[in-house]
């Protein structure tokens, strides 16, 4: 398992991109109104538009595993509580689980 994304939910995408790019000096990969990404090495910083479910300032961690379906099948053995089973979204296999503190984390395979 590898940490591949830190997803920060933001209220103002333009302001957040400007801060991370111009103030912090991060390299912008791309920007859209709902999702923007910065190159920070092995882990990508993604900015996502905030919502009622994900208020501005909150963060979600995103992990990648080699075989998401196998990881999901072994969830009881591993003690992982999944919120949703693996499903296709934008050409990727994704799922969501809760960590030990109850925070949602995304998982791709």
N, C-alpha and C positions, 0 to 999 in steps of 0.2 A: 504494500500500500504506500502511496506517495501523496503528499499534499501538493495539489496542482493549482488550486485557486483559493484566493481570499476574496470574497465577494462583499463589498461595502455598499450598503443601500443609501442612496443620496436623494435629497429633495430637489436639487438644482444641478443637473448634469453638466451644463456649461461651466458653472462656478467650480464644481468638483474637479472636472478635467483640468481647468486652468490652474487650480491649486496644485494638483499632483504633477502636472507637466511643467508649469512655469515656476512655481515656488519650490517644489521638492526636486525638480529636475528629472522626473521619471520619463522614460521613452514611451510615447503613446503609440500603440499598435493600430488602433482604430477607435472611432467615436461614432455612436448613434444616439438618438434621443433616449433609448431604453437600456443600452448596454455599451460600455466602453472598456477597453483593456489596455493595460500597461505591461511592458516587458520588464520584469524584475528578476530574471534568471529562471531557476527551476519552477518557481511558483508565480503565476500570473495574478496581478491585482486587477480585479474586475469591478467596475462601478455599475450598479444596477439601479434603475428607478425605484424609489421607495413606494410602498403601498401600505394599506391597512395591516396586512399580514406581516410585512417587513418594513417597519418604520425607519425613517432616516436616522443614520448613525449606527444601526445594527449591522452585524457582520455574520456571514455564513461561510464555513470552511468547505472546500470541495476537494475530495480525494479521488484517486484513480486506482483501480485494481486491475490485474491482468484479466481475470475472468469473473465478471460481475455476477453472472448466473450461478456459478459455483459458490461464490462468496455468499450470495443470497440463500442458496440451498443449505449452507452450513450455519445460517444465522442463529439457530437455537444452540448449537454447540459453542458458538462464539459469544453468545449472550448479546447479540445486536438486535435492537428493536427497530424494525423498518416501519416507516410511515406509509411508504408505497413500494410495491414490487418494481423490479426493473421494467422499463418501458422505453420505446423509441421516441426521441424528440430531436428534431433538427439533425437527423442522421447519426445520433449518438445513443447509446444505451445508458439510461440514467435511472437513479433511484434516490430515495431520501431516507435517512435514519436519524435517530436521536442519540446524542452522546450521553455521557454519564451525568451531565447537568441538565439534560432535557432540551438542549439546543439542537435545532435541525442542522444536519450536515448533508451535502450532496455527495453522491458517489457515482462515478462513471466507469465504464469498462471498455 
